[in-house]
Amino acid sequence: MKKLLFLLLMAGTVQAQTPATQRAADPNRITLVIHGGAGTITRQNMTPEKEKAYTDALNQAMQTGYAILKQGGSSLDAVEASIRVMEDSPLFNAGKGAVFTHDGRNELDAAIMDGKTLKAGSVAGVTTVRNPITAARAVMDKSEHVLLVGPGADQFAKEKGLAIVEPSYFHTEARYQQLQKALASEKGVVTDQLNAPTKAAAPAAPGKSKTKTKAGKPQGYAEPPIFVEGRKYGTVGAVALDQYGNLAAATSTGGMTNKRYGRVGDAPIIGAGTYADNQSCAVSCTGWGEFFIRATVARDVAARVEYQQVPVAQAAQATIDKVGKLGGDGGLIALDPAGNIAMPFNSEGMYRGYIKANGETKVLIYR
């Protein structure tokens, strides 16, 4: 009798410890969501040609990841492949086309996370890895670490056989001119683009203060020149659900134009800009990194879903509202194990899109 009771208890323990992710394959559950940055993105500052270029690039990224999911591939492989497409496009602030630092360099950050195992990998401040997202994947799969930074991360990528390029590979003339405008602004040089009104520095109504401030921003603050080119955050991201019910998230960025002192934003910080857990959701963020770090945005969304048991769309919106109250702006994409999608943002626009199992695709830019 005691032996039978012991066996029953053991069976119950094994059943309780069996991950919920070990489900039968279902091709109808696959979903992929991507973003290409948020900011002051409006029809007024977008030409038809540029809009088409962004739409085509986003579609290419989605179709690349979708093909992997459709063939039975993992969510991890899908998000990495989608990010690589955007890293190779000069349209986005990730990989080729990344913004310049104050010293005229391109310092790249990326992260990836597996929702099934909670394994994660990220790199920050790399300068020679062609695809930083693949370096982040290598950190996750081929090391005991989570985050590697600077020359050490570059060396690790080289030793693991990843594609290494000259730093000049990442340079584009548009990003270089963006840096020059930022440097000129620091010296007080007036340019039409840099002195365009912003939410933080709009002309005041009669009888009111000349400076409108957000929470967390000092009096007299005007949005810094890191937001030129429509004051856009060009970080790219992807979240995916594969046919086995596993989630994954990935994010890649060049950071902020004119950044100094080895500044790192939220993208490579697990729980801030990137997070995935099969028990809640997968999240990738884009926006003012300092605020996303302070609000631990990606993990906050997942925690709301897991502990408050609220829909992912409600959790994501509540977290973006929290960022806004702090004084930050940007957006995120999120995906839960049931394939429910959230894409909230508090800026004027966000490059975003999704593709579902039946091939239904949607690309959005404006609010």
Order of alpha helices (4+ residues) and beta strands (2+ residues): alpha-beta-alpha-alpha-beta-beta-alpha-beta-alpha-alpha-alpha-beta-beta-beta-beta-beta-alpha-alpha-alpha-beta-beta-beta-beta
